[in-house]
Amino acid sequence: MPRFTAIEGLRAWLAWAVVAWHVVQFTGLARDQGPMTWFPAIGDSAVMVFVAISGFVIAGLVTGKPEPYRQYLVRRVFRIFPVYLVILMIAFFALPFGVWAEDHAPWTADPLFYYDDVLHGHVDTVAGRPLQQAVLHLTLMQGVMPDSIWPNTSTAILGPAWSLSLEWQFYLVAPAFVWLVANPRFRMATVAAVGVTGVAWHFDLFGDYIAPSFLPAAAFVFLIGIASRLSFECIRAMAIGPEVIPLLLALGVIYRDALWLAIWGAMLVYLARAEAWRLAGGRPHAIASAMDKLFASPLAAYLGARSYSVYLVHMPMMMLVAWVMTDKLTLAETPARILVGAGTVLTTLVASDLLYRLVERPMITLGARLAARRPAAIQAAE
């Protein structure tokens, strides 16, 4: 199975795009009008591209390297749970500090500032049902619970983990999902089922959600990622030049709701056609060269390897940085925002590197070893 190294680079920039949005949100710069409206659009689009990547990658794993469901699940568990549980514990202790920081930050008096109320809602959610919240979060099922039943559950404790809950739901059914899409006999029925459940979620038939954290809400995005992988060789055979990349991105800027799809389409074309562009000879195309530097450079590879930790740990790091700032310093809004932003970046870089080296990479290795072991009953039968 080919390894698409540029996807790691894409993950890096997607994770840091989410960090940028959360810094804007946390520091009271989020607005309903003006240029700041692009930050939530970019952050939301980054998460949806993450989802499409998951469909793409898992489809490649399932079709290119088939393995028993038990082994597949062991690998997934050791890939996502160890780092998540460590950061969840950090976030649990950081949440009260984040609430205190927002209550005492220089931008608290801004009538358009709302994130302090969001954090108070998270605290109330955890305090009101501590046992239920613990069970849901420890099993990564917080995204299943509608906010109309238990408000703020999907984003309580560790906000960005709502999308991780969504991914875990997908991982549990992904082998069957991919098989159904790949099988011509069941493909149309599967697409129809995804469409029906998506419409049902849109009209709140499953309950009201503040984020698309329940699998029916985003199954179509996973489906697009799966279809991208299954049709990858066909896309590779198409005579598409690098000029299509800025065209797709321009369409995403014009139609903001489709920005995530434009980003994923541009990346898919690059993944499929980059080798052909390099073999074409002559002077390298400027767009192709820029994509290589952005997604296939050593820096992109380094940040991409740590993107999972970055995505999760930046929120508690930001809360702790803001608490130290508000507790020790008296600053105006602008320098306070700069300090929170810079401190979040630095602490996230350090924390994500430590988590990658000490938790993520060793646990992935351990998961691979455990998955490679055959059950005793199979060995005895042989």
N, C-alpha and C positions, 0 to 999 in steps of 0.2 A: 504494500500500500504506500503510495507516495506521501512524503511529508511536506506539507505546505508551510515552509518556514515563515513566509510573509504574513500568515495569519497570526502568528505570535506578535509581530510588529503591529498589526492592526489592533489586536487586543490591548496592546500598551496604550495607544493613543485613545482608544475608546474608554479605557479605565480613567485616564487622566482628564478626559472630557467630562466624565461624571464628577470627578473631584472638583473641576472648575465650576460646574453648576452648583454643587453643594456649598462651595465657598461663597458664591454669590447669594445663595439662598440664606445661609447662616448669618452672613454679615449684613443682611437687610437691604441688599441691592436689587432683589427681585422686583420687577415692576410689570404691570399689565400692558404698558405701552413703551415704545422706544426700543433702542438696541438691546436692552437687557432681556427682552422677550426671546432672544435667540438662545440664551443659555438653557432654559428648560427644554427648548426644542432640540438642541444639540444633545443634552443629557438624555432625554427620552429616546432620541434616535440611536444613541450609542447603546442603550440597553437592548433595543430591538435588534440591532446588528449583532450583539452578543448572542441573542436567541437564534438568529439565522445561522450564525457560526456553529452553534451547538448542533443544530439539525444537520448541517453540512458535515461536520467532523464525525458525529455518531453514525451517520449513514455510511461514511467511508469505513469506519471501524467494523460495523455490523456486516457489510457486504464484502469488504476486503479481507477481513481476518475473523471469520466466524468462530465463536467460542460458546460454551455452555452458559446459560443465563447466570448460574451461580458465579462463575468466574468473572463474567462481565460486571455483575453487580458488586463483587468484592473490589474490583478495580475502581469503580465509580465511588464507592463508599470511602475508600482510602484516598481518593483524589480530592474530594470536596469536604468531608466531615472534619478531619483533624484541624485544619486551619480555621475552618468556620467555628468550631467549638471553642478554640482558644480566643478568637476575636470576639465571639459572643460573650465570653466571660469578661473580657476587657470592656466591651461596650456596656455591659450591665453595670459595672462600677463607674464608668465614665458618664453615664446618662445624668445622674443628679448634678454632677459638676457642669455639664453642658446646660442644664436648665438654669442653674445659678448664674452662669456666665451670660446667658441671653437676658436674664432679668436685670443684669447690671451693666450691660454693654452700652456704649455711647449711642447706638442707633435704636435703643429700646423705645424712645419717645416718638419715633417716626410713626405717623398714623398708618402708613402703608406696610409697616413691618408686622409679620404674622407668625414667624417661625417659633417664637417663644410659646405661643398658644399650641402649636403642633407638638412641641416637646412636652408641655404640661399634659397634653392628651395621651402621649406615650406613657408617661409616669402613671397617670390614672389607670390606664389599661393594665399595666403590670401589677400595680398595687391592688386593683380590684379583683383580679383572678390570677394570683401568682402561680398556683399549681397548674391550672389549665394552660397558661402562657408558657410555663416551663416545658410542659409536655409537647406542645405544638412547636416551640422553637428548637428543642433538642432533637426532634424528629424531622425538622425542616418542613413541617406541614402548616406553618402559620399562614401561608398564602392561600390555603384552601378555605379558611374561615371568612365568610362575608363580613364586611364592616357594618352591615345592617343588623348583624347579630351581636358581634363583639367588636366595637369600633377600634380602629387603629391596630388591629392584631397583626396585619401583614407587615407593618413597618415599625412595630414596637421593638424596643431594645436596640436593634441594629437595622436601621432603615433600609440600606441597600440590599439586605438579605431577602427582601420580598421576591426579587428576581431569581435568587438562588433557590428559593422554595419552588418557584415555577420550573426551573431547570431540573430539580430533583424529581418533581412529578413527571416530567418528560422522560428522564432517564429510566424510571420504573417501567415505562411502557414502550420505550424507544425501539427495542428489537422487533416487537410485534408491529409497531407503527411503520417502521422502515420496510418490513417484509410486505405489509399490505400495500404500501405505495409502489414498491418494486414489482409486485405481482399484477400483471395486466387484468386478471380476472376480478381483482378487488379494488383496483386503483380508483375508478370513478365513484364507487360506493364510499370509499374512504374519504375522498375529497368532498363528497356531498355531506358526509357525517361531520367533517370538520367545519364546513360552512354552516350547517344547521346549528351545531353547538355554539359556534361563534356568534350567530345571530341571537341565539337564546341568551348568551352572556350579555350581549349588547343591550338587550331589553330587560336586563336584571332578573331574568327568570331563575337564575341561581342565587340571587341576592345582590345587594349593592356592594361594589368594591371600589376603593379609592385608587387602586392600581390593578393592572391586568395580571394579577398574581395567581390566578386559577387557570389551569391548563386549557380549558375551552376558550379562554380569552385570547390566547396567543398561539394556539395550535396551528393556525394558518401560517404563522411566521416560521415555526419549526418545519412545517410542510414545504415552505419555499426553500429553506436550507436543504432539506432532504432532496427535493426535486433538483436543486442546483448540483448536488453531488452525483445523482443518478444520471443527469444529462451532461455531466462535465466534459466527457470526451466529444460529444457533439458540439459543444461550445468551443472546445479547443480546435476543432476542424474548421470552424467558420473563419472567413477572411475578414477579421475585425481589426482595425488599426487602433492605436492608442488615442486617436482623436475623439473616440467615443466616450472616453473617461470624463473630460471636462463637460461634455454635452450632458451626460447623465447627472453630474453634480449640479450643473446649472438648473436642470429640471427639478432637482431636489430643493434647491434654494427657492425657486418660483412656487413650487407646490410643497410647502413645508411639512405637511402631514405625510408626505411620501419621501422625506429626506432619508430616512433609514433605508428604504428600498433602493434609492439612488446610490447611496454609499455602498450597499452590499452589491448592487449590480456592477458598479465601477470596479470594486475589488474582485468580483468573480471574473470579469473580463481580463483583468490584470493577471490573476492566477492562471487562467486558461491560456492566455496568449503571450505572456511575457517571454517564454522560451523561444517562441517563433519570432518575436520582435528582435531578440538578441541574435538569432541565427540569420537574420535577414542580411547582415553584412552592412558595410558602410558606416557612416557616423550614427551613433546611438540617438534614438529619438529623445527629445528633451522631456516629454511627458513620461516615457518609460524609464528614463534615467532618474527622474524625480521620484517616481514610485519606488524604484529600487532603493534609493537612499532613505526614503521615508519608512519603508516597511521591511527591508532586508539588510539594514545596516547593523553593525555590532551593538550600537546603542538601542535600536529597536528590539533586537533579540534579548538584550539584558532586561529592558523594561517589560518586554512581553512575558518573559519567564516569571516575573513578579507581579503581573497584572492582576491575578486573582486576589492576592493579598492586598494590593493597592486598592482594589475596588471595595473590599470589605473594611480594611483597617483605617481608611482615611477619616471616617466619620468620628469614631472615638478619639482619634488623635486630634482632630479639629476641636472637639469639645474640651479636651484637656489643655490644649494650647490657649483657647479662649478663656478658660478658667484662670490659668496662671496670669494671663494678661490683665484681666479685669480685677484680679485679686491683688496684684502687685503694682500695677501702673494706672495712671489716670491720663487717658489719651483722647484726642478728638477723633471723630468718626473716620477720617481718611487714614491717618497713621495706624489706627487700631485695625482697620480692614487690611491694610498692607501687612501688618504684623501677623494677623491671623492667617492670611493667605500664605505668606512665606513660611511661617511656622508649621502650617499643615503640610506643605510640600516637603520640608526637611524631615519632619518626624515621620511622615508616611514613607519616604524613601528609606530611612533607617529601619523602621519597623517592618516594612515589607521584605527588605533584604534578610533580616534576621528570621522572619517567619518562613521565608523560602528555604533558607539554608538549614534551619533547625527543625522545622516541622513539615513543610510541604514536600520537599524533595525526599527526605527519609521515609515519609509515610507512603508516597507514591511507589517507592522501591519496595517497601514492605508489602504493599497491596499486590504488586506484581508477583512477588514471591509466593504469597498466600494463594493467589489465583492460579498459579502454575502447579500447585500441588493437587494431585488427583485424590478424590475421596477414597478412603480405605476400601469401601465395597467394590469400587471399580478395579483397584489394584488387585484385590483378592480374586476377582473374576478372571483377571488376566493370568 
